[in-house]
Amino acid sequence: MFKRVRFCLFALCSLLMLFSCEKVNITEEEQSGKSKGNLTVSVFQLEQTPFDAISRAEPAAACNRLNFAIYALDGTRVKQINQVMGDTDFGTAAFQLNEGTYRLVVVAHSSSSNPTMTDPAKIQFSNSTGYSDTFLCSGTVEIKDKPVDMKLTLDRIVALCRFVITDDYPSEVARMRFQYSGGSGAFSAFSGFGCVNSTQTVTFEISTGQKQFDLYTFLHDTSGTIHLETAALDANGNVISEHTFDVPLKRNNITWLQGSYFSPTTFSSSINSIDIKNEWAGESHIGY
């Protein structure tokens, strides 16, 4: 479904032409900001269903980074524009392109830096950049002799494990570490699915008493299971308590994993209950 690109001003693109044989001016230099061009792309809205609400949101309400990339049909990156919230015209990018047919990929996210986007078949986040709610729009666009304006809707492509600790932290615990496999830290812009077998690691400082932790991944299909290894660490990195889980996930859905982490009388390493809230499709509650 990511091969479709929704146009607001579609009339400019409705006439089909043969693909131009003119050589594309290739550059891998990433650009930032907005310039005048013959292709203007605006992120109209992000599909949020069914995470925070059954609704759609403007870009600034759901992410703080946007990446716009243009590729030749052989997969070579032609141009890229990266934006962060606060930039002028955040959500709109303009490209000057030769006539021809291209692949446009737009990614919205809130990681600490931009993913590697050299290859549209492998858009890669990393443990150092972190993982976040992520949205994608990908499809082809034809550039002819008239400017093209596009307004896009991006779709969520991640699954979320929301890990909740219900008991109190021992005084020596300084951080929580989550390491999980079975998903992917990279995705293909052609399908929106994960494309590598990753071991993702996320560490949270708990000085503020944080007890809810969001763990994102790109599944290889619409559903899958991650193997999650968790550890409570002291300030020197020593393990105070650790537990392991196998957690079922679905793309565009939240699986809540919650229970007493530090209480051995109530803790179980196996999943002992699943509560699917029918009134909000997309949430599963699992106790541990």
C-alpha positions in Angstrom: 0.0 0.0 0.0 3.1 2.2 0.2 3.4 2.3 -3.5 0.6 4.8 -3.7 1.2 8.5 -3.4 -1.9 10.6 -2.7 -2.0 13.8 -4.7 -3.9 16.9 -3.7 -3.3 18.6 -7.0 -3.3 15.5 -9.1 -4.4 17.2 -12.4 -0.8 18.1 -13.1 0.3 14.5 -13.2 -2.7 12.9 -15.0 -1.2 12.9 -18.5 1.1 9.9 -19.1 4.4 10.3 -21.0 7.1 8.0 -22.1 10.0 7.9 -19.7 12.7 10.5 -20.6 16.0 9.1 -21.6 17.8 12.2 -20.4 20.7 11.4 -18.0 19.8 12.2 -14.4 22.0 14.6 -12.6 23.1 12.4 -9.7 24.4 13.7 -6.4 24.5 12.0 -3.0 25.0 15.2 -1.1 22.2 15.6 1.5 20.4 19.0 1.5 18.6 20.8 4.2 16.1 23.6 4.0 13.8 24.6 1.2 14.7 25.9 -2.3 12.6 26.6 -5.4 12.1 23.6 -7.7 9.8 21.9 -10.1 8.6 19.3 -7.5 7.1 20.6 -4.3 6.2 18.0 -1.6 4.1 18.7 1.4 3.3 16.3 4.3 -0.4 16.8 4.6 -1.1 14.4 7.5 0.1 11.3 9.4 -2.1 8.3 9.9 -2.1 7.8 13.7 -4.6 4.9 14.0 -4.6 3.1 16.3 -1.9 4.4 18.7 -2.8 7.6 20.5 -6.2 8.1 18.8 -8.2 7.0 15.9 -7.3 10.2 14.0 -4.9 11.9 11.7 -2.3 14.5 12.7 -0.2 17.2 11.2 3.5 16.5 11.1 4.5 18.6 14.0 2.0 16.8 16.3 3.5 13.3 15.6 7.2 13.7 14.8 10.1 16.1 15.0 12.1 15.0 12.0 11.2 14.6 8.3 13.4 13.1 5.5 12.5 13.6 1.9 14.5 11.6 -0.6 14.4 11.3 -4.4 15.8 8.2 -6.1 16.4 7.2 -9.8 14.4 4.1 -10.7 17.6 2.0 -10.4 17.7 2.9 -6.7 20.4 5.6 -6.9 19.7 8.5 -4.5 19.5 11.7 -6.4 18.7 14.3 -3.7 17.7 14.4 -0.1 16.3 17.0 2.2 16.3 16.6 6.0 14.2 18.7 8.3 13.8 19.1 12.0 10.9 20.7 13.9 11.4 24.4 14.0 12.9 24.7 10.5 11.2 27.1 8.1 8.5 25.3 6.1 8.8 22.2 8.2 6.7 19.6 6.3 7.4 21.1 2.8 10.3 20.4 0.5 11.1 21.5 -3.0 13.4 19.8 -5.6 14.7 20.9 -9.0 14.7 17.7 -11.1 15.3 16.8 -14.8 12.3 15.4 -16.6 11.8 11.7 -15.9 10.3 9.3 -13.5 11.6 9.0 -9.9 10.9 7.3 -6.6 9.9 9.6 -3.8 10.4 8.5 -0.2 9.3 10.5 2.8 10.0 9.4 6.4 8.6 11.0 9.6 10.1 10.1 12.9 11.4 11.4 16.3 14.8 9.6 16.5 17.8 11.6 17.7 19.2 11.9 14.2 18.4 10.8 10.6 18.4 7.3 9.3 20.8 6.2 6.5 18.8 6.5 3.3 21.4 5.7 0.6 19.4 2.7 -0.5 15.6 2.8 -0.6 15.5 -1.0 0.0 17.3 -0.5 3.3 16.5 2.6 5.3 18.5 2.1 8.5 18.1 3.4 12.0 20.6 2.4 14.7 21.0 1.9 18.4 22.8 5.2 18.6 20.1 7.2 16.8 17.3 5.4 18.7 13.9 4.2 17.5 10.6 6.0 17.5 7.2 6.1 16.0 7.8 6.1 12.3 5.7 6.9 9.3 6.3 6.4 5.6 5.1 7.4 2.1 6.8 5.9 -0.9 5.9 5.9 -4.6 6.8 7.1 -8.1 6.5 10.5 -9.5 6.8 11.7 -13.1 8.4 15.1 -13.7 7.4 16.8 -17.0 7.5 20.3 -18.3 5.2 21.8 -15.6 5.8 22.1 -11.9 4.2 19.4 -9.7 2.8 20.0 -6.2 2.1 17.0 -4.0 0.3 16.6 -0.7 1.1 13.3 1.0 -0.4 11.2 3.8 2.2 9.0 5.6 1.3 5.7 7.3 2.7 4.2 10.5 5.1 1.3 9.8 6.2 0.3 13.3 5.0 -2.0 16.1 5.2 -0.9 19.7 5.9 -2.9 22.9 5.0 -0.7 25.8 6.8 -2.1 28.9 5.4 -1.0 32.3 6.9 -1.7 35.7 4.2 -1.6 38.4 6.3 -2.0 41.6 8.9 0.3 43.2 12.6 0.5 42.1 15.2 -0.7 44.6 17.3 2.3 45.6 20.4 1.1 43.7 18.7 0.9 40.3 19.9 3.8 38.0 18.8 2.6 34.5 16.8 0.1 32.6 18.2 -1.7 29.5 16.1 -3.4 26.9 17.6 -5.6 24.2 15.4 -7.3 21.7 15.6 -9.3 18.5 13.1 -10.7 16.0 12.3 -7.3 14.5 14.4 -5.0 12.4 16.1 -1.6 12.9 15.8 -1.0 9.1 12.9 -1.1 6.6 12.4 -1.3 2.9 10.7 1.8 1.4 9.0 -0.5 -1.2 7.1 -2.5 1.4 7.4 -0.7 4.7 8.5 -4.0 6.4 11.7 -4.7 8.2 14.5 -5.9 6.0 17.4 -7.0 8.4 17.6 -9.2 11.4 18.6 -6.7 14.2 19.4 -6.8 17.8 18.0 -3.5 19.1 19.2 -2.0 22.4 17.7 0.9 24.2 18.7 2.2 27.7 16.7 4.5 29.8 17.9 6.6 32.8 15.3 6.3 35.6 16.3 9.3 37.7 12.8 10.7 37.2 11.1 7.5 38.3 10.1 6.5 34.8 8.2 3.2 34.7 6.8 3.1 31.1 9.2 2.4 28.3 8.3 2.3 24.6 10.2 -0.2 22.4 9.7 0.2 18.6 10.6 -2.1 15.8 9.9 -2.8 12.1 8.4 -6.2 11.8 9.2 -8.4 8.8 5.4 -9.0 8.3 2.2 -7.7 9.7 2.8 -9.6 12.9 5.7 -11.3 14.7 7.4 -12.0 18.0 10.3 -10.3 19.6 12.7 -11.9 22.1 13.1 -9.3 24.8 15.9 -9.3 27.4 15.5 -6.7 30.2 17.9 -5.7 32.9 17.8 -3.2 35.8 21.3 -1.7 36.2 23.1 0.3 38.9 25.1 3.4 38.2 28.2 1.2 37.3 26.3 -1.0 34.9 26.0 -4.0 37.3 22.8 -6.0 36.9 20.4 -5.8 39.8 17.6 -7.8 38.2 17.0 -9.3 34.8 14.1 -11.0 33.0 13.4 -12.4 29.5 10.1 -12.3 27.5 8.8 -13.4 24.1 6.4 -10.7 23.1 3.8 -10.9 20.2 3.5 -7.8 18.2 1.5 -6.4 15.2 2.4 -3.6 13.0 0.5 -0.4 13.8 -0.5 -1.9 17.2 0.6 -1.5 20.8 1.3 -4.6 23.0 1.4 -3.6 26.7 3.7 -5.8 28.8 3.2 -4.9 32.5 3.7 -6.4 35.9 5.8 -6.4 39.1 9.4 -6.5 38.0 11.2 -6.6 41.3 8.8 -8.8 43.3 9.8 -12.5 43.0 6.6 -13.7 44.6 4.5 -12.1 41.8 6.9 -12.2 38.9 6.6 -14.8 36.2 8.9 -15.0 33.1 6.0 -16.4 31.0 3.1 -14.5 29.6 0.2 -15.3 31.9 -2.7 -13.2 30.6 -3.8 -11.3 27.5 -6.5 -8.7 27.6 -7.5 -7.4 24.2 -9.5 -4.1 24.6 -12.2 -4.5 21.9 -13.2 -0.8 22.1 -9.7 0.3 20.9 -8.5 -2.0 18.2 -4.8 -2.3 18.3 -4.0 -2.7 22.0 -3.1 -5.9 23.7 -2.4 -6.1 27.5 0.0 -8.8 28.7 0.8 -9.3 32.4 4.1 -10.6 33.7 
